[in-house]
Amino acid sequence: MLTVFFVSEERNVLVAATTFASAYYGESKTGTRHYVNAPIHIVDNGDGTYEIDDIMGGFQFHGLNASLASAYDLKAEAIIKLEGDNTISLVKLGSWTPALNLTLGFNGGSYNPTTGVIKLDVKYGATGQLLVTLTK
C-alpha cells in the first residue's frame, strides 16, 4: 500500500531595494510607548529630495491611535533630503491632523547605506522626543 503525503509551506519575502527611496518597516519609540512594523514609504522626488509618508514611523496611525486612522490623517508626511554625508535634513513638514494638538519638529537623522537603516529624531509634542528607526 502506498501512502502519499502533501506538505505545503508559505513564506513572505520582502525584496530590499538598494536605494534610499524604498519601502521600510517603521519602529517608533517615545517614553514607554514602542510600536513596530508600520509600513513606511520613501519616494524620490527627482530633485534631490524625498517624500516620506510618515516621519513619525507609524507612531500614530499604526500604534498609539490606530483606531482613529479611518477618521483622521495620522501620517505626518514630510519632504526630506539625504545629504552627502548620509545625514538627513528636513525640507518641509506637511500638515497633519490638527485635532490631536501635537507639535512636530525634526532634530535630525541619518542613513546607513551599508545596512539600509534610517534613524530619525523627531520632536514630538512640547517636550517629547520620538525616536524612529526604518528598516527594509
DSSP file with accessible surface (Angstrom, degrees, kcal/mol):
  #  RESIDUE AA STRUCTURE BP1 BP2  ACC     N-H-->O    O-->H-N    N-H-->O    O-->H-N    TCO  KAPPA ALPHA  PHI   PSI    X-CA   Y-CA   Z-CA
    1    1 A M              0   0  224      0, 0.0     2,-0.5     0, 0.0     0, 0.0   0.000 360.0 360.0 360.0 133.1    0.0    0.0    0.0
    2    2 A L        -     0   0  152      2,-0.0     2,-0.5     0, 0.0     0, 0.0  -0.850 360.0-160.5-102.3 126.6    1.4    3.4   -1.0
    3    3 A T        -     0   0   85     -2,-0.5     2,-0.5     2,-0.0     0, 0.0  -0.920   5.6-159.2-108.3 132.0    0.7    6.4    1.3
    4    4 A V        -     0   0   91     -2,-0.5     2,-0.4     2,-0.0    -2,-0.0  -0.926   5.5-168.9-114.3 130.4    1.1    9.9   -0.1
    5    5 A F        -     0   0  169     -2,-0.5     2,-0.4     2,-0.0    -2,-0.0  -0.947   6.5-155.6-117.6 140.5    1.7   13.0    2.0
    6    6 A F        -     0   0  187     -2,-0.4     2,-0.4     2,-0.0    -2,-0.0  -0.957  10.0-171.1-115.3 133.8    1.4   16.5    0.8
    7    7 A V        -     0   0  138     -2,-0.4     2,-0.4     2,-0.0    -2,-0.0  -0.974   1.0-171.4-125.8 138.7    3.3   19.3    2.5
    8    8 A S        -     0   0  116     -2,-0.4     2,-0.4     2,-0.0    -2,-0.0  -0.981   2.5-175.8-130.3 141.7    2.9   23.0    1.9
    9    9 A E        -     0   0  174     -2,-0.4     2,-0.4     2,-0.0    -2,-0.0  -0.998   6.9-160.0-137.4 140.3    5.0   25.9    3.2
   10   10 A E        +     0   0  167     -2,-0.4     2,-0.4     2,-0.0    -2,-0.0  -0.944   9.6 179.3-122.0 144.0    4.4   29.6    2.7
   11   11 A R        -     0   0  199     -2,-0.4     2,-0.4     2,-0.0    -2,-0.0  -0.995  20.3-141.4-145.3 134.4    7.0   32.3    3.1
   12   12 A N        -     0   0  144     -2,-0.4     2,-0.5     2,-0.0    -2,-0.0  -0.829  20.1-163.8 -94.2 134.0    6.7   36.1    2.7
   13   13 A V        -     0   0   97     -2,-0.4     2,-0.6     2,-0.0    -2,-0.0  -0.973   9.1-158.9-123.2 126.9    9.7   37.7    1.1
   14   14 A L        -     0   0   78     -2,-0.5     2,-0.7   122,-0.1    -2,-0.0  -0.929  15.8-144.4-102.2 120.5   10.5   41.5    1.2
   15   15 A V        -     0   0  125     -2,-0.6     2,-0.4     1,-0.0    -2,-0.0  -0.777  15.7-139.8 -89.0 118.4   12.8   42.5   -1.6
   16   16 A A        -     0   0   60     -2,-0.7     2,-0.2   120,-0.1     8,-0.1  -0.642   9.3-138.3 -82.2 128.0   15.1   45.2   -0.3
   17   17 A A        -     0   0   38     -2,-0.4   119,-0.1     6,-0.2     5,-0.0  -0.491   9.1-135.8 -77.7 154.7   15.9   48.0   -2.7
   18   18 A T  S    S+     0   0  137     -2,-0.2     2,-0.2     3,-0.0    -1,-0.1   0.346  79.3  79.2 -94.5   8.4   19.5   49.2   -2.8
   19   19 A T  S    S-     0   0   76      2,-0.3    -2,-0.1     1,-0.1     0, 0.0  -0.716  87.3-115.1-113.6 165.4   18.4   52.8   -2.8
   20   20 A F  S    S+     0   0    8     -2,-0.2     2,-0.6     2,-0.0    22,-0.1   0.899 101.8  76.2 -61.9 -43.5   17.3   55.3   -0.2
   21   21 A A  S    S+     0   0   22     20,-0.1    -2,-0.3    31,-0.0     2,-0.3  -0.623  76.3 106.1 -72.9 117.6   13.8   55.5   -1.8
   22   22 A S  S    S-     0   0   21     -2,-0.6    20,-2.5    20,-0.4     2,-0.4  -0.964  73.5 -72.5-171.1 179.1   12.2   52.3   -0.8
   23   23 A A  E     -A   41   0A  38     -2,-0.3     2,-0.3    18,-0.2    -6,-0.2  -0.805  52.4-179.5 -93.8 138.9    9.6   50.6    1.4
   24   24 A Y  E     -A   40   0A   5     16,-3.3    16,-2.5    -2,-0.4     2,-0.5  -0.872  31.1-121.9-132.3 165.8   10.5   50.3    5.0
   25   25 A Y  E     -AB  39 135A  94    110,-3.4   110,-2.2    -2,-0.3     2,-0.4  -0.960  34.8-140.7-107.6 127.5    9.2   48.9    8.3
   26   26 A G  E     -AB  38 134A   1     12,-3.4    12,-2.0    -2,-0.5     2,-0.4  -0.719  17.9-173.1 -95.0 138.9    8.9   51.7   10.9
   27   27 A E  E     - B   0 133A  72    106,-2.2   106,-2.6    -2,-0.4     2,-0.4  -0.999  11.6-174.9-123.5 128.3    9.7   51.3   14.6
   28   28 A S  E     +AB  35 132A   1      7,-2.6     7,-2.7    -2,-0.4     2,-0.4  -0.976   4.5 178.9-130.1 142.7    8.9   54.3   16.8
   29   29 A K  E     +AB  34 131A 107    102,-2.0   102,-2.9    -2,-0.4     2,-0.3  -0.988  11.8 159.4-148.1 131.1    9.6   54.9   20.5
   30   30 A T  E >  S-A   33   0A  27      3,-2.3     3,-2.3    -2,-0.4   100,-0.1  -0.949  70.1 -37.8-147.4 130.5    8.9   57.6   23.0
   31   31 A G  T 3  S-     0   0   67     -2,-0.3    97,-0.0    98,-0.3    99,-0.0  -0.308 125.7 -22.6  56.1-126.7    8.9   57.1   26.7
   32   32 A T  T 3  S+     0   0  148     -3,-0.1     2,-0.4     2,-0.0    -1,-0.3   0.458 116.3 100.5 -93.4  -2.4    7.3   53.7   27.4
   33   33 A R  E <   +A   30   0A 122     -3,-2.3    -3,-2.3     2,-0.0     2,-0.4  -0.737  45.3 169.0 -89.4 133.1    5.4   53.6   24.1
   34   34 A H  E     +A   29   0A  87     -2,-0.4     2,-0.4    -5,-0.2    -5,-0.2  -0.973   7.2 179.1-148.6 121.5    7.0   51.4   21.5
   35   35 A Y  E     -A   28   0A  56     -7,-2.7    -7,-2.6    -2,-0.4     2,-0.3  -0.960   6.6-170.7-127.8 145.6    5.5   50.3   18.2
   36   36 A V  E     +     0   0A  64     -2,-0.4    -9,-0.2    -9,-0.2   -10,-0.1  -0.860  52.5  32.7-132.9 164.3    6.9   48.2   15.4
   37   37 A N  E     +     0   0A 104     -2,-0.3   -10,-0.2     1,-0.2    -1,-0.1   0.714  62.6 158.0  66.2  30.6    6.3   47.0   11.8
   38   38 A A  E     -A   26   0A   1    -12,-2.0   -12,-3.4    19,-0.3     2,-0.5  -0.674  46.5-116.9 -80.4 133.1    4.5   50.1   10.4
   39   39 A P  E     +A   25   0A  58      0, 0.0     2,-0.4     0, 0.0   -14,-0.2  -0.605  40.3 178.0 -73.5 121.8    4.7   50.3    6.6
   40   40 A I  E     -A   24   0A   0    -16,-2.5   -16,-3.3    -2,-0.5     2,-0.4  -0.978  11.0-159.1-126.8 139.1    6.6   53.4    5.6
   41   41 A H  E     -A   23   0A  89     -2,-0.4    12,-2.1   -18,-0.2     2,-0.5  -0.961   6.5-165.1-123.4 139.1    7.4   54.6    2.1
   42   42 A I  E     -C   52   0A   5    -20,-2.5     2,-0.4    -2,-0.4   -20,-0.4  -0.987  12.5-166.2-120.5 127.6   10.0   57.0    0.8
   43   43 A V  E     -C   51   0A  85      8,-2.6     8,-2.7    -2,-0.5     2,-0.5  -0.936  21.9-122.4-118.9 135.6    9.7   58.2   -2.8
   44   44 A D  E     -C   50   0A  82     -2,-0.4     6,-0.2     6,-0.2    -2,-0.0  -0.625  14.4-160.8 -75.3 123.0   12.4   60.0   -4.8
   45   45 A N        -     0   0   62      4,-2.4     5,-0.1    -2,-0.5    -1,-0.1   0.533  35.3-123.4 -82.0  -7.5   11.1   63.4   -6.0
   46   46 A G  S    S+     0   0   70      3,-0.4     4,-0.1     1,-0.1    -2,-0.1   0.526  95.4  82.9  80.0   4.5   13.7   63.6   -8.7
   47   47 A D  S    S-     0   0  114      2,-0.5     3,-0.1     0, 0.0    -1,-0.1   0.106 119.0 -83.4-125.0  19.7   15.1   66.9   -7.5
   48   48 A G  S    S+     0   0   39      1,-0.4    34,-0.5    33,-0.0     2,-0.3   0.427 104.5  96.1  92.5  -2.9   17.4   65.7   -4.7
   49   49 A T        -     0   0   19     32,-0.2    -4,-2.4    42,-0.0    -2,-0.5  -0.787  58.1-149.8-116.5 165.7   14.6   65.5   -2.1
   50   50 A Y  E     -CD  44  80A  39     30,-2.9    30,-3.1    -2,-0.3     2,-0.5  -0.974  10.5-134.4-134.6 145.7   12.4   62.6   -1.0
   51   51 A E  E     -CD  43  79A  82     -8,-2.7    -8,-2.6    -2,-0.3     2,-0.5  -0.890  16.9-164.9-100.9 127.1    8.9   62.3    0.3
   52   52 A I  E     -CD  42  78A   0     26,-2.6    26,-2.1    -2,-0.5     3,-0.3  -0.940  15.1-145.9-108.3 131.9    8.4   60.2    3.4
   53   53 A D  S    S+     0   0   28    -12,-2.1     2,-0.2    -2,-0.5   -11,-0.1   0.650  88.0  14.0 -79.1 -10.0    4.8   59.2    4.0
   54   54 A D    >   -     0   0    0    -13,-0.3     3,-1.8    21,-0.2    -1,-0.3  -0.607  54.3-173.4-162.8 101.2    5.2   59.3    7.8
   55   55 A I  T 3  S+     0   0    2     21,-2.9    22,-0.1    -3,-0.3    -2,-0.1   0.670  88.1  66.8 -68.8 -13.9    8.2   60.9    9.5
   56   56 A M  T >  S-     0   0    0     20,-0.2     3,-1.3   -28,-0.0    -1,-0.3   0.403 107.9-123.7 -86.5   2.9    6.8   59.5   12.8
   57   57 A G  T <   -     0   0    0     -3,-1.8   -19,-0.3     1,-0.3    -2,-0.1   0.775  68.5 -53.7  64.6  26.0    7.4   55.9   11.7
   58   58 A G  T 3>>S+     0   0    0     16,-0.1     4,-1.8   -31,-0.1     5,-1.1   0.551  95.9 139.5  87.7   8.0    3.8   54.9   12.2
   59   59 A F  I <4>S+     0   0    1     -3,-1.3     5,-2.3     3,-0.2     6,-0.3   0.900  79.3  24.4 -55.0 -46.4    3.6   56.0   15.8
   60   60 A Q  I  4>S+     0   0    1     14,-0.3     5,-1.5     3,-0.2     8,-0.2   0.953 128.8  38.8 -84.3 -55.6    0.1   57.5   15.5
   61   61 A F  I  45S+     0   0   33     13,-0.7     8,-0.2     1,-0.2    -2,-0.2   0.813 130.1  28.8 -72.1 -28.3   -1.5   55.6   12.6
   62   62 A H  I  <5S+     0   0   77     -4,-1.8    -1,-0.2    12,-0.1    -3,-0.2   0.700 134.8  13.3-102.5 -22.2   -0.1   52.2   13.4
   63   63 A G  I > <S+     0   0   14     -5,-1.1     3,-1.5    -4,-0.3     4,-0.2   0.602 120.4  27.3-118.1 -94.7    0.4   52.4   17.1
   64   64 A L  I 3 <S+     0   0   49     -5,-2.3    -4,-0.2     1,-0.3     3,-0.2   0.837 134.9  17.6 -51.9 -47.9   -1.0   54.9   19.6
   65   65 A N  T > <S+     0   0   38     -5,-1.5     3,-2.1    -6,-0.3     4,-0.5  -0.120  76.2 136.4-120.7  38.2   -4.2   56.0   17.7
   66   66 A A  G X  S+     0   0   47     -3,-1.5     3,-1.3     1,-0.3     4,-0.3   0.840  70.4  61.9 -56.0 -32.2   -4.6   53.2   15.2
   67   67 A S  G 3  S+     0   0  107      1,-0.3     3,-0.3    -4,-0.2    -1,-0.3   0.719 103.7  49.8 -69.6 -17.0   -8.3   53.1   16.0
   68   68 A L  G X> S+     0   0   58     -3,-2.1     4,-2.0    -8,-0.2     3,-1.4   0.471  80.5  98.9 -96.4  -2.8   -8.7   56.7   14.7
   69   69 A A  T <4 S+     0   0   42     -3,-1.3     5,-0.2    -4,-0.5    -1,-0.2   0.787  78.6  55.4 -59.8 -28.6   -6.8   56.1   11.5
   70   70 A S  T 34 S+     0   0  122     -4,-0.3    -1,-0.3    -3,-0.3    -2,-0.1   0.772 115.8  37.5 -76.2 -21.4  -10.0   55.8    9.5
   71   71 A A  T <4 S+     0   0   73     -3,-1.4     2,-0.3     1,-0.1    -2,-0.2   0.713 120.6  37.4 -99.5 -24.9  -11.3   59.2   10.7
   72   72 A Y  S  < S-     0   0  102     -4,-2.0     2,-1.1    25,-0.0    -1,-0.1  -0.936  78.2-115.2-130.5 153.2   -8.1   61.2   10.7
   73   73 A D        +     0   0   76     -2,-0.3    24,-1.7     1,-0.2    -4,-0.1  -0.756  39.0 171.4 -84.1 101.3   -4.9   61.5    8.7
   74   74 A L        +     0   0    3     -2,-1.1   -13,-0.7    -5,-0.2     2,-0.5   0.292  43.3  99.6 -99.2   9.7   -2.5   60.3   11.3
   75   75 A K        -     0   0   60    -15,-0.1     2,-1.1   -14,-0.1   -21,-0.2  -0.826  65.0-145.3 -97.4 133.2    0.5   60.2    9.0
   76   76 A A        -     0   0    0     -2,-0.5   -21,-2.9    20,-0.1   -20,-0.2  -0.779  19.9-159.8 -99.0  89.3    3.0   63.1    9.1
   77   77 A E        +     0   0   51     -2,-1.1    17,-2.5    18,-0.4     2,-0.3  -0.385  16.9 173.1 -66.7 148.8    4.2   63.4    5.5
   78   78 A A  E     -DE  52  93A   3    -26,-2.1   -26,-2.6    15,-0.2     2,-0.5  -0.986  34.3-127.1-153.1 158.5    7.4   65.3    5.0
   79   79 A I  E     +DE  51  92A  36     13,-3.3    12,-2.8    -2,-0.3    13,-1.9  -0.959  37.5 178.8-107.4 125.5   10.0   66.2    2.4
   80   80 A I  E     -DE  50  90A   1    -30,-3.1   -30,-2.9    -2,-0.5     2,-0.4  -0.812  19.9-141.0-124.4 164.9   13.5   65.3    3.4
   81   81 A K  E     - E   0  89A  84      8,-2.5     8,-2.4    -2,-0.3     2,-0.7  -0.996   8.9-141.9-130.5 132.4   16.9   65.5    1.9
   82   82 A L  E     - E   0  88A  39    -34,-0.5     6,-0.2    -2,-0.4     2,-0.1  -0.842  28.2-148.3 -90.6 113.8   19.7   62.9    2.1
   83   83 A E    >   -     0   0   63      4,-3.0     3,-2.1    -2,-0.7    -1,-0.0  -0.324  26.2-101.9 -80.4 166.5   22.9   64.9    2.4
   84   84 A G  T 3  S+     0   0   86      1,-0.3    -1,-0.1     2,-0.1    -2,-0.0   0.762 123.1  53.4 -60.3 -26.7   26.3   63.8    1.0
   85   85 A D  T 3  S-     0   0  113      2,-0.1    -1,-0.3     1,-0.0    26,-0.1   0.236 121.9-106.2 -93.7  14.3   27.5   62.7    4.5
   86   86 A N  S <  S+     0   0   56     -3,-2.1    25,-2.6     1,-0.3     2,-0.2   0.623  78.1 133.6  68.4  17.5   24.3   60.5    4.9
   87   87 A T  E     - F   0 110A  56     23,-0.2    -4,-3.0    21,-0.0     2,-0.5  -0.593  51.5-131.9 -85.5 161.0   22.7   62.8    7.3
   88   88 A I  E     -EF  82 109A   5     21,-2.3    21,-0.8    -6,-0.2     2,-0.3  -0.958  20.7-169.7-118.4 130.3   19.0   63.6    6.8
   89   89 A S  E     -E   81   0A  38     -8,-2.4    -8,-2.5    -2,-0.5     2,-0.5  -0.861  24.4-116.6-116.7 154.9   17.6   67.1    6.9
   90   90 A L  E     +E   80   0A  58     -2,-0.3   -10,-0.2   -10,-0.2     3,-0.1  -0.782  28.4 174.3 -91.5 126.5   14.0   68.3    6.8
   91   91 A V  E    S-     0   0A  81    -12,-2.8     2,-0.3    -2,-0.5   -11,-0.2   0.827  71.9  -8.9 -92.9 -47.0   13.0   70.4    3.8
   92   92 A K  E     -E   79   0A 139    -13,-1.9   -13,-3.3     2,-0.0     2,-0.6  -0.960  55.3-144.9-157.0 132.8    9.3   70.6    4.7
   93   93 A L  E     -E   78   0A  53     -2,-0.3   -15,-0.2   -15,-0.2   -16,-0.1  -0.889  28.2-138.5 -98.2 122.9    6.9   69.1    7.2
   94   94 A G        -     0   0   24    -17,-2.5     2,-0.2    -2,-0.6    -1,-0.0  -0.197  26.2 -91.4 -73.7 170.7    3.5   68.6    5.7
   95   95 A S        +     0   0  109    -19,-0.1   -18,-0.4   -17,-0.0     2,-0.3  -0.513  47.7 174.1 -80.1 151.6    0.3   69.2    7.5
   96   96 A W        -     0   0   31     -2,-0.2   -22,-0.1   -20,-0.1   -20,-0.1  -0.899  48.1 -36.2-147.5-179.4   -1.4   66.5    9.5
   97   97 A T    >   -     0   0   11    -24,-1.7     3,-1.0    -2,-0.3     5,-0.4  -0.098  44.8-172.5 -50.5 105.6   -4.3   66.1   11.8
   98   98 A P  G >  S+     0   0  109      0, 0.0     3,-1.8     0, 0.0    -1,-0.2   0.687  73.9  82.3 -71.7 -16.2   -4.5   69.3   13.9
   99   99 A A  G 3  S+     0   0   56      1,-0.3    -2,-0.1     2,-0.1   -27,-0.0   0.760  85.3  58.3 -61.0 -22.6   -7.3   67.6   16.1
  100  100 A L  G <  S-     0   0   44     -3,-1.0    -1,-0.3     2,-0.1    -3,-0.1   0.618  97.5-142.8 -84.6  -9.3   -4.5   65.9   18.1
  101  101 A N    <   +     0   0  145     -3,-1.8     2,-0.4     1,-0.2    -2,-0.1   0.884  47.1 145.4  51.3  45.0   -3.0   69.3   19.0
  102  102 A L        -     0   0   54     -5,-0.4     2,-0.4    23,-0.1    -1,-0.2  -0.938  43.8-139.0-114.8 137.2    0.6   68.0   18.8
  103  103 A T        -     0   0   92     -2,-0.4    22,-2.8     2,-0.0     2,-0.4  -0.789  19.7-161.9 -91.8 133.1    3.6   70.0   17.6
  104  104 A L  E     + G   0 124A  21     -2,-0.4     2,-0.3    20,-0.2    20,-0.2  -0.903  16.9 158.3-114.4 149.0    6.1   68.2   15.4
  105  105 A G  E     - G   0 123A  20     18,-2.0    18,-1.2    -2,-0.4     2,-0.4  -0.870  33.2-117.3-150.9-177.8    9.6   69.1   14.6
  106  106 A F  E     - G   0 122A  37     -2,-0.3    16,-0.2    16,-0.3   -16,-0.1  -0.981  18.2-179.9-137.1 122.8   12.8   67.4   13.4
  107  107 A N  E     -     0   0A  95     14,-2.9     2,-0.2    -2,-0.4    15,-0.2   0.528  61.4 -80.9 -96.0 -10.7   16.0   67.2   15.3
  108  108 A G  E     - G   0 121A  23     13,-0.8    13,-2.9   -21,-0.0    -1,-0.4  -0.670  41.3-145.4 134.1 172.2   17.9   65.3   12.6
  109  109 A G  E     -FG  88 120A  17    -21,-0.8   -21,-2.3    11,-0.2     2,-0.3  -0.978   2.1-145.3-163.6 172.9   18.5   61.9   11.1
  110  110 A S  E     -FG  87 119A  54      9,-2.4     9,-2.7    -2,-0.3     2,-0.4  -0.985   5.0-148.2-149.2 156.5   21.0   59.5    9.4
  111  111 A Y  E     - G   0 118A  20    -25,-2.6     7,-0.2    -2,-0.3     3,-0.1  -0.994   5.7-154.1-128.0 131.2   21.1   56.8    6.8
  112  112 A N  E  >> - G   0 117A  69      5,-2.6     4,-2.8    -2,-0.4     5,-0.6  -0.904   6.5-167.7-103.7 103.7   23.4   53.8    6.8
  113  113 A P  T  45S+     0   0   71      0, 0.0    -1,-0.1     0, 0.0     5,-0.0   0.764  84.4  57.9 -66.5 -21.6   23.9   52.8    3.1
  114  114 A T  T  45S+     0   0  132      1,-0.2    -2,-0.0    -3,-0.1    -3,-0.0   0.934 122.8  21.6 -72.4 -45.2   25.5   49.5    4.1
  115  115 A T  T  45S-     0   0   85     -3,-0.1    21,-0.3     2,-0.1    -1,-0.2   0.636  97.9-129.0 -96.1 -18.5   22.6   48.3    6.2
  116  116 A G  T  <5 +     0   0    4     -4,-2.8     2,-0.3     1,-0.3   -99,-0.1   0.591  57.7 146.6  78.5  11.6   19.8   50.4    4.7
  117  117 A V  E   < -G  112   0A  33     -5,-0.6    -5,-2.6    18,-0.1     2,-0.4  -0.652  33.6-159.3 -88.3 136.1   18.7   51.6    8.1
  118  118 A I  E     -GH 111 134A   1     16,-2.4    16,-2.9    -2,-0.3     2,-0.4  -0.940   2.2-163.5-113.2 134.1   17.4   55.1    8.7
  119  119 A K  E     -GH 110 133A 108     -9,-2.7    -9,-2.4    -2,-0.4     2,-0.4  -0.976   8.6-174.4-118.3 129.5   17.3   56.8   12.1
  120  120 A L  E     -GH 109 132A   5     12,-2.9    12,-2.8    -2,-0.4     2,-0.6  -0.976  16.7-156.3-125.2 140.3   15.2   59.8   12.7
  121  121 A D  E     -GH 108 131A  42    -13,-2.9   -14,-2.9    -2,-0.4   -13,-0.8  -0.947  22.5-172.1-115.5 105.8   15.0   62.0   15.8
  122  122 A V  E     -GH 106 130A   1      8,-2.9     8,-3.2    -2,-0.6     2,-0.6  -0.852  24.8-130.7-107.0 131.6   11.6   63.7   15.8
  123  123 A K  E     -GH 105 129A  90    -18,-1.2   -18,-2.0    -2,-0.4     2,-0.5  -0.719  32.2-169.7 -77.0 123.2   10.4   66.4   18.1
  124  124 A Y  E  >  -GH 104 128A  28      4,-1.9     4,-1.0    -2,-0.6     3,-0.3  -0.954  45.7 -28.8-126.4 113.1    7.1   65.2   19.4
  125  125 A G  T  4 S-     0   0    9    -22,-2.8   -23,-0.1    -2,-0.5   -24,-0.0  -0.230 104.9 -43.8  75.2-168.0    4.8   67.4   21.4
  126  126 A A  T  4 S-     0   0   88      1,-0.2    -1,-0.2    -3,-0.0   -24,-0.0   0.889 136.0  -0.7 -67.9 -39.7    6.0   70.2   23.6
  127  127 A T  T  4 S+     0   0  142     -3,-0.3    -1,-0.2     2,-0.0    -2,-0.2   0.424 102.9 113.3-131.9   0.1    8.9   68.3   25.3
  128  128 A G  E  <  - H   0 124A  24     -4,-1.0    -4,-1.9   -98,-0.0     2,-0.4  -0.312  47.2-151.1 -83.7 159.6    8.9   64.8   23.8
  129  129 A Q  E     - H   0 123A  94     -6,-0.2     2,-0.6    -2,-0.1   -98,-0.3  -0.997   6.5-160.5-127.3 128.5   11.3   63.1   21.6
  130  130 A L  E     - H   0 122A   0     -8,-3.2    -8,-2.9    -2,-0.4     2,-0.5  -0.956   6.4-155.6-112.6 117.8   10.3   60.3   19.2
  131  131 A L  E     -BH  29 121A  86   -102,-2.9  -102,-2.0    -2,-0.6     2,-0.4  -0.857  13.3-169.4 -96.6 126.0   13.0   58.0   18.0
  132  132 A V  E     -BH  28 120A   2    -12,-2.8   -12,-2.9    -2,-0.5     2,-0.4  -0.953   9.9-172.4-120.9 132.5   12.2   56.4   14.7
  133  133 A T  E     -BH  27 119A  25   -106,-2.6  -106,-2.2    -2,-0.4     2,-0.5  -0.995   6.2-164.3-122.9 127.7   14.1   53.5   13.0
  134  134 A L  E     +BH  26 118A   0    -16,-2.9   -16,-2.4    -2,-0.4     2,-0.3  -0.954  11.2 178.5-113.2 126.6   13.3   52.5    9.5
  135  135 A T  E      B   25   0A  57   -110,-2.2  -110,-3.4    -2,-0.5   -18,-0.1  -0.931 360.0 360.0-126.7 151.5   14.5   49.1    8.2
  136  136 A K              0   0   49     -2,-0.3  -112,-0.2   -21,-0.3  -120,-0.1  -0.501 360.0 360.0 -86.3 360.0   14.0   47.3    4.8
